[in-house]
Amino acid sequence: MTKHKVAVFAELVDGAAWATEVAGHDIALVREGDTVYAIEDWCSHGEIPLSDGEVDLAACEIECFLHGSRFNLKTGEPTCLPATEPVPVYSTTIEGADVFVEIPTEI
């Protein structure tokens, strides 16, 4: 795993998605209080950026705006149709003022 700085924690808005690119991966960051989730920024059903959709912090989900598929921010699993395939999620850490995402090292 390789750790990459992706954001300044204070700049992330609670309950909103923020798109970034890390080591060739499109990632949506979502802040919930002192936690930041990192999920692949492409719907597995329609290849639409999830960061353009709505975040539901109470359900810990992000919704694809095009067809309404929802994904769990912790697991990447779809929670409703039409998506049936999960999307990758990534570990995050907050160190000082910065947010880091761990990306698997390619072999």
C-alpha distance (Angstrom), angle and dihedral (degrees) to the residues before:
residue distance angle dihedral
M1 . . .
T2 3.76 . .
K3 3.79 121.8 .
H4 3.82 117.7 -138.4
K5 3.79 129.8 -172.6
V6 3.80 106.4 -125.2
A7 3.80 108.5 165.0
V8 3.76 149.6 -4.7
F9 3.81 105.8 -102.4
A10 3.83 95.5 -137.4
E11 3.82 90.8 55.6
L12 3.82 93.6 59.7
V13 3.79 112.6 93.7
D14 3.80 115.3 -134.4
G15 3.82 109.8 -108.4
A16 3.80 96.6 9.7
A17 3.80 129.6 107.5
W18 3.78 120.8 -124.4
A19 3.81 121.7 -165.0
T20 3.80 122.4 -139.1
E21 3.79 139.0 158.5
V22 3.79 120.0 -129.8
A23 3.80 124.4 -178.8
G24 3.81 91.9 -28.0
H25 3.82 94.4 -43.9
D26 3.81 122.5 115.5
I27 3.79 105.9 -139.7
A28 3.80 135.0 -177.2
L29 3.79 115.4 -148.3
V30 3.80 119.2 -155.8
R31 3.78 123.3 -172.5
E32 3.78 121.4 -149.2
G33 3.79 109.6 177.2
D34 3.80 106.6 -64.2
T35 3.81 93.3 -10.4
V36 3.80 128.3 86.6
Y37 3.80 120.4 -163.1
A38 3.81 122.3 -157.7
I39 3.81 118.7 -158.5
E40 3.80 132.2 167.7
D41 3.80 106.4 -89.1
W42 3.79 96.6 -133.2
C43 3.79 127.5 84.8
S44 3.80 109.2 -125.3
H45 3.80 90.0 -140.0
G46 3.78 104.3 48.1
E47 3.82 107.4 8.4
I48 3.81 91.0 -119.9
P49 3.83 121.0 145.9
L50 3.80 108.2 -97.3
S51 3.82 89.2 -155.0
D52 3.82 87.6 72.0
G53 3.81 90.4 61.1
E54 3.77 135.1 79.7
V55 3.80 124.0 -82.9
D56 3.82 119.9 -140.1
L57 3.80 106.1 -164.4
A58 3.82 93.2 -179.3
A59 3.82 89.1 61.3
C60 3.84 93.9 31.7
E61 3.81 89.8 -126.1
I62 3.78 142.1 128.2
E63 3.81 120.8 -150.0
C64 3.78 128.6 -144.0
F65 3.79 105.3 -127.8
L66 3.81 95.7 -146.6
H67 3.82 104.1 59.2
G68 3.82 103.2 1.8
S69 3.79 99.9 -111.0
R70 3.80 110.9 158.2
F71 3.80 127.7 -152.7
N72 3.79 130.8 -160.6
L73 3.81 108.3 -116.9
K74 3.82 92.5 -145.2
T75 3.80 99.6 47.7
G76 3.82 106.9 17.0
E77 3.82 89.2 -129.4
P78 3.80 116.3 144.3
T79 3.80 111.9 -113.9
C80 3.81 97.5 -167.4
L81 3.78 140.5 18.3
P82 2.94 148.9 -60.6
A83 3.84 88.7 46.1
T84 3.79 114.2 69.6
E85 3.83 100.9 166.6
P86 3.82 123.1 76.2
V87 3.79 123.8 -124.6
P88 3.81 123.0 -135.0
V89 3.79 120.8 -93.5
Y90 3.78 125.2 -159.7
S91 3.79 134.1 -147.9
T92 3.78 116.6 -109.5
T93 3.78 134.3 -163.1
I94 3.76 132.1 -172.0
E95 3.78 114.4 -141.7
G96 3.78 114.8 -179.0
A97 3.79 105.6 -48.2
D98 3.81 95.9 -21.0
V99 3.81 135.3 90.8
F100 3.80 118.7 -143.1
V101 3.81 129.4 -166.8
E102 3.80 123.9 -157.7
I103 3.80 113.8 -135.7
P104 3.81 121.8 -168.8
T105 3.78 111.8 -107.2
E106 3.80 111.0 -114.7
I107 3.79 116.2 -127.3
